[in-house]
């Protein structure tokens, strides 16, 4: 894969990496071009989601180890057949940064060959003082600040879509908040298609809406209609006549969609409990 400007390709035994040229000496000196050993025997990563995150060097860098979710996670853990996935994520991060969409600063994408499989790691600069959107909404009671941040979130997601980027997992935990800034993160499984079709835009927005409603159903947060409209006002940016028509189409099916979501959450919880009981 061709690296973005300012990045070098590093090929070593079992390692293929795209690295910011300014960071090559630093990563070599600290042995971070093969970060797999850092995760071996690690019982509690700094953060954990679909991937696992580890802060290193006094919170200068974050290393994300990609892992499968669900049953695949139990069977394969961090082993992938597709060795280019993490490099595509770095490329999308670089493109968003270049277009001034708030996101993490990419440092390196690293693939380590293990037999037929790859272990994959993404290194980014650590974003100090940021919380994910779910934590922000749980902790913040200032109504004006909540409205400002939600509107800004709509603007950031809209700009990402204008660049043709479809987020592979657009949800509350993949939006970070620092002050009144909003950053989009975790572009694993994301893709770029220019222009991004309206159907893909709304599929992404519905995924975000689903994560909001799931958090509300669990009693973790509560968003007022005014707050949901604030996000929409940020997103539509002068194109309201186009999006309004599309939104109306999709809202007709929303009660049915919500029912399906709730059924899915119930089954997801049931299967998870049975699976945990089985492996125990």
N, C-alpha and C positions, 0 to 999 in steps of 0.2 A: 504494500500500500504506500502511495506517495505521501510523504509527510507534509504538513503545512509549512509555510515559510518560517524560518527560525528554529525548526526542529530537525534533528538528525535521526537517521535510522541506525540502530545499534544491533548488530548480529553477533552473538556469542553462542557457544555450545548450549543448545536447548533454550536460548533466549532470543526473542525478537522484540525490539522496543522502539518506540518513537519518543524522543526526549528533547525537551527545550534545551537548545545548545548552551544557554547560560547556566543550566543546572547539571550538566553532565559531570563536571569535576566533583561537585557536591555529592551527587548520588553514588558515584564510583567510590569516593573516599569513605562513605558510610555503608557501603555494601547494599544499597537499596535498589540496584538494578536487578536483584533477585530477592524480593521481599518475602518470599514464601516462608522462610524460616521464622520470620517474626510472628506468623500466625500459628505455627506448630505448637500445640499444647496450650494455646490461648483459650482459657475458659470463658473470659468475659471481654469481648472487644469493646472499644470505647463507645461505639454505637453499633446497632445491629438492625438490619432490615432485610431486604432481598439480598443485599451484599453485607459485608462486615467492614467497619471502618476502624482505623487505628491511628491515633495521633502520635506523631514522632517528632523527635528533636525539639522538645519544649514547645509543642503546638505550632511549629512552623509549617509542617506538611500533614496532609491526611492521605492515608493509603486505603483504598477501597478494594477489598477482595470480592470479586463476583462469585455468587453462589446461586444455585437453582433454588426455587421455592417449592413448597409442597412436597409431594411424594418424590419428585425428582431430586429434591434437596437431600432426602433421606438416602436415596440410591446412589446419586452421583456426587453430591456435595458441591465442590468447587471445580469439577472437571467438565469441560466443554469440548464438543467436536469442532465448533466454529472458532478458529483462532483469531479472526479479524474483528470480532465484536467490540472488544475494548478499544481498538484503534479507531473504529468508526465513532465511538462515543467521544474520544478525544478530539477528533476532527470536528464534530458538531459543537463541542464546547468552544473550540477555537473560532469557529465561524460566528457563534453567538457573541463572543467577546469582541470580535472585530467589528460587528454591527452594533456594539454598545448595548446589547441586551444583558442585564445584570445576571451573572452566573459565576461559577467558580473559575479560578485561573488554572488552566491545565499545565502540568509539569511533565508528566510522562505516562505513556500507556505501555504495559509490559505483558508479554505473553511468554509463559514457560511451558515447553513441550514436555509432556509426561506420557510416554507411550503413544497411543492414538489420540490422546486428549491434550487440552491446553488448560493451564491455570492462568487466570487473567487478573491484572491489578491496574488500577488507575490511581495516579498520584496527582493531587491538586494542592494549591496553597490553602492553608486553613483560613476560614472566614471567622474572624474573632467577633464575639458579641452578638451572634445570630442565633435565633431560635426558629424551629419549624413553625409553620402557620398554625398547626393544631395547638401547639404549646402557647403561641402568642394569643390565640383566641381564648384559651382557657385562663390565661393569667391577666389579660388586659380588660379592664372595665371602663376605661375612658372611651366614651361613645364616639367622640370626634376623631380620636386616633384610630379606632377600629375602622371607621368609614374611610379615612384617608388611606390606610394600608390596604383595605379591600379594593378600593378604586385603583390604587397603584398596581395591585396584583392583576387586575383586569387589563391594564395597559401593558404590563410585561408579557402576559400570555398572548395578547393580541399581536404584539411586535414579534414574538417568536413565531406565531402562525403566519404573519406577513412575510417572514423569511422562508416560509415553506417547511418549517420544522414541526413534525407531529411527535408529541411527547409519548414515549412508550408506557409511562405510568404517571399520568398527571393526577396528583392527589395532594392533600393538604401537607403531608410530611415532605413533599418534594418542592415546596416553596419555603424559602427561608426569609425571615424578617429581621432586619437590623435597623433600629430607629424607625424611619418611615420608608426605608428601601425594601424592595422585595426582589429576591434572587430565585431563579429557577435552577434546579439541580437534578442530578441522576438521570442522564440522558441514555442510559443503557436501554437497548431495544428501540430507541427512537430512530426516526428516519426523516429525510428531507425530500420534498417534492414541490417544485416551483411551477405554477402557483399551487398552494395547498387548497384542494377542493373544499367547497362548503361542507360537504358531507363529513370530511375528515376533521374539519374544525369543530363541528358540533359533536362528533363522536368523542373528541378530546374533552370538550366542555362538559359533556354528560358524564364522562369518567370522573372529572373533578366534582361535579354535582353529586355523583354517587358517593364519593368519599365524605362529602359534607353531610349527606343524609345518614350515612352509616355512623358517623361520629355523633350526630344528633340522636339517632335511635339508641345508641349506647349511653346517652346522657352525658357525653363528654363536653359538648358545646351546645350553644343555642344561637342561631343567627336570625335576626329579625328580617322582615321583608325589605326594609330600608337598606340593610347591610348587603343583602343579595343584589339589590338594584344597584348599589354602589359599584360592585364588581362589574356588572353589566355595562354601566355608564363608562367605566374605564375601558372596557373591551371594545365597545362599538365605535368610539372615536369618529364621529361624523359619518359613519356608514350605517347608522341606525335603521334607515329605511330598508336596507338589504337584509340586515340581520334580524330585524323585527319580523319580517315575513317568514324567514326560516325558523325563528324561535317559535312562532305561533304554530307552525306545522308540528314541531316536535313536542310542544306542550300538550297537544291533544292526546298524545299517547302516554304522557307522563304518569298518570295514575296507574295504568297497567304496568308501565316500566318499574314504578316504585314497588308494586306488588311482587314482581319477579325478583327485584333486588332483595327484598326482605326474605323471600323464600330461599334465595341463594345464601344469604347470611346465616339463616337457620341451619340449612344443610351443611354449610361450611363448618359451622361450630360443631354440629353433630359428628361429622366425619372426622374432624380434628380430635375430638374427645375419644372416639372409638379407636383411632389410629394410635394415639398416645397410650391408651389402655392396652392395645395389642402389643406394642413394642416394649411396654413395661413388664 
